[in-house]
Amino acid sequence: KAQKASKKYRGLVVSISMARKNKETLIMEIDSLYEKIKKEEEPEKLLHNFFKDTIGIGQTFSAIYYHRENLEICWLLYTDRSNEAKEVVKYFITKFVPTVTSIEILIEDASDLKGSQNTVSRIYPKEFEKFGLEEKDVISDITGGTTPMSGAIIIECNIKENRVMQYTKQDEDPELIEITRS
């Protein structure tokens, strides 16, 4: 059985997929959720359902929210086609984890593995060091984005042993799974 994520990281790299709903609708839903959560004693079920029901970027919200206690920096990998979804993710961050700095990184051609890998390779470890983070402080989520974007992250993370990855299990009960090396 896959191991659920247990550690909370200071840095997170996420690839952003296109959202099924438009930006304005998603922002209204985030605002509504935020107001409901302020009144709830146990908001986990509301959050869980929102993450599960927000097709395209709910898994990204889930990853960010999961690491919120320690999270300082979030690198947002996006494409021209997922630009609007990236704006929604940034809005989610300002609402739910306002202390997090988000860094936008455009993937020029989301269908090009080599180009995606070149972009991702500039993040490891140069970007981390700018913020005083070591590779062991950062986890990369491979759930969103395009297959070549996920592939680029997997390749880069496998170059060194201390680079960690996670994904969101895609079923009725989505949960974060940390990828362990065999």
C-alpha positions as CSV (number, residue, x, y, z in Angstrom):
1,K,0.0,0.0,0.0
2,A,1.2,3.5,-0.8
3,Q,2.5,5.5,2.1
4,K,0.5,8.6,2.9
5,A,2.5,11.8,3.2
6,S,3.5,12.6,6.7
7,K,6.1,15.3,6.6
8,K,5.2,19.0,6.0
9,Y,7.7,20.7,3.8
10,R,8.9,24.4,3.6
11,G,9.0,24.4,-0.2
12,L,6.6,22.9,-2.8
13,V,6.8,22.6,-6.5
14,V,3.5,22.1,-8.3
15,S,2.4,21.8,-11.9
16,I,-0.9,23.5,-12.7
17,S,-3.5,21.9,-14.9
18,M,-6.3,23.7,-16.6
19,A,-9.4,24.2,-14.4
20,R,-12.8,23.0,-15.6
21,K,-14.5,26.1,-14.3
22,N,-13.7,29.7,-15.1
23,K,-11.6,32.0,-12.9
24,E,-14.5,34.1,-11.6
25,T,-16.5,31.1,-10.6
26,L,-13.6,29.5,-8.8
27,I,-12.7,32.7,-7.0
28,M,-16.3,33.0,-5.8
29,E,-16.2,29.4,-4.6
30,I,-12.9,30.0,-2.8
31,D,-14.4,33.1,-1.0
32,S,-17.5,31.1,-0.1
33,L,-15.4,28.2,1.3
34,Y,-13.3,30.6,3.2
35,E,-16.3,32.2,4.9
36,K,-17.8,28.8,5.7
37,I,-14.6,27.5,7.2
38,K,-14.4,30.5,9.6
39,K,-17.7,29.3,11.1
40,E,-16.8,25.6,11.3
41,E,-15.3,23.9,14.2
42,E,-14.0,21.0,12.1
43,P,-13.5,22.3,8.5
44,E,-11.7,19.3,7.2
45,K,-14.7,17.7,5.5
46,L,-15.6,21.0,3.7
47,L,-12.1,21.3,2.5
48,H,-11.8,17.7,1.5
49,N,-15.0,17.9,-0.6
50,F,-13.9,21.2,-2.2
51,F,-10.5,19.8,-3.2
52,K,-12.1,16.6,-4.6
53,D,-14.8,18.5,-6.5
54,T,-12.6,21.2,-8.0
55,I,-11.6,19.3,-11.2
56,G,-8.3,20.3,-12.6
57,I,-6.7,22.2,-9.7
58,G,-8.3,20.7,-6.6
59,Q,-5.3,18.4,-6.1
60,T,-3.0,21.5,-6.2
61,F,-5.1,23.2,-3.5
62,S,-4.9,20.0,-1.5
63,A,-1.1,19.8,-1.7
64,I,-0.7,23.5,-0.8
65,Y,-3.1,23.3,2.1
66,Y,-1.5,20.1,3.4
67,H,1.9,21.7,3.8
68,R,0.5,25.0,5.1
69,E,2.0,24.8,8.6
70,N,5.6,24.8,7.3
71,L,5.2,26.1,3.8
72,E,7.1,29.2,2.9
73,I,7.6,29.1,-0.9
74,C,5.5,27.5,-3.6
75,W,6.8,27.3,-7.2
76,L,3.9,27.3,-9.7
77,L,4.7,25.6,-13.0
78,Y,2.1,26.7,-15.6
79,T,1.6,27.0,-19.3
80,D,-0.2,29.6,-21.4
81,R,-3.3,27.3,-21.3
82,S,-3.2,27.0,-17.5
83,N,-2.5,30.7,-16.9
84,E,-6.0,31.4,-15.6
85,A,-5.9,28.4,-13.3
86,K,-2.5,29.6,-12.0
87,E,-4.2,32.9,-11.1
88,V,-6.8,31.0,-9.1
89,V,-4.1,29.0,-7.3
90,K,-2.4,32.2,-6.4
91,Y,-5.7,33.6,-5.1
92,F,-6.2,30.4,-3.0
93,I,-2.7,30.9,-1.5
94,T,-3.5,34.5,-0.6
95,K,-6.7,33.4,1.1
96,F,-5.7,30.2,2.9
97,V,-1.9,30.5,3.4
98,P,-1.1,34.2,3.0
99,T,2.4,33.8,4.4
100,V,3.5,31.7,1.4
101,T,5.4,33.3,-1.4
102,S,4.5,32.0,-4.8
103,I,6.9,32.0,-7.7
104,E,5.5,31.6,-11.2
105,I,7.5,29.6,-13.7
106,L,6.2,29.4,-17.3
107,I,6.7,26.2,-19.2
108,E,6.9,27.4,-22.8
109,D,5.9,24.2,-24.5
110,A,4.0,21.8,-22.1
111,S,4.1,19.0,-24.7
112,D,7.9,19.1,-24.9
113,L,9.6,16.9,-22.2
114,K,13.1,18.2,-22.9
115,G,12.0,21.8,-22.8
116,S,10.1,21.2,-19.6
117,Q,13.1,19.4,-18.1
118,N,15.3,22.3,-18.9
119,T,13.0,24.7,-17.1
120,V,12.6,22.4,-14.1
121,S,16.4,21.8,-13.9
122,R,16.8,25.6,-13.3
123,I,14.7,25.3,-10.2
124,Y,16.9,22.5,-8.6
125,P,18.8,23.7,-6.5
126,K,19.3,27.4,-7.6
127,E,15.8,28.6,-6.9
128,F,15.8,26.8,-3.5
129,E,19.0,28.4,-2.5
130,K,17.7,31.9,-3.2
131,F,15.2,31.3,-0.3
132,G,17.6,29.6,2.1
133,L,16.2,26.2,1.4
134,E,18.0,22.9,0.8
135,E,16.7,20.2,-1.5
136,K,15.6,18.2,1.5
137,D,13.2,21.1,2.5
138,V,11.3,20.9,-0.8
139,I,8.8,18.4,-2.2
140,S,7.6,18.3,-5.8
141,D,4.0,17.3,-6.6
142,I,3.6,15.4,-9.9
143,T,-0.2,15.3,-10.0
144,G,-1.0,18.4,-12.1
145,G,0.2,19.8,-15.3
146,T,0.9,17.8,-18.5
147,T,2.5,14.4,-18.6
148,P,5.8,15.9,-19.9
149,M,5.7,18.4,-17.0
150,S,5.3,15.5,-14.5
151,G,8.0,13.6,-16.4
152,A,10.4,16.5,-16.2
153,I,9.9,16.7,-12.4
154,I,10.4,12.9,-12.0
155,I,13.6,13.0,-14.0
156,E,15.0,15.9,-12.0
157,C,14.0,14.4,-8.7
158,N,15.7,11.1,-9.6
159,I,19.0,12.8,-10.3
160,K,19.7,13.1,-6.5
161,E,18.5,11.0,-3.7
162,N,17.4,13.9,-1.4
163,R,14.8,15.2,-3.9
164,V,11.3,14.2,-2.8
165,M,8.1,13.8,-4.7
166,Q,4.4,13.3,-3.9
167,Y,1.1,12.9,-5.8
168,T,-2.5,13.0,-5.0
169,K,-4.2,9.6,-5.2
170,Q,-7.0,9.9,-7.9
171,D,-10.0,8.1,-6.4
172,E,-13.1,8.7,-4.2
173,D,-10.8,9.5,-1.3
174,P,-8.0,11.5,-2.7
175,E,-5.0,11.7,-0.3
176,L,-1.4,12.8,-0.7
177,I,1.1,10.0,-1.2
178,E,4.8,10.6,-0.7
179,I,6.9,8.6,-3.3
180,T,9.5,6.5,-1.6
181,R,12.5,5.2,-3.4
182,S,12.9,1.4,-3.6
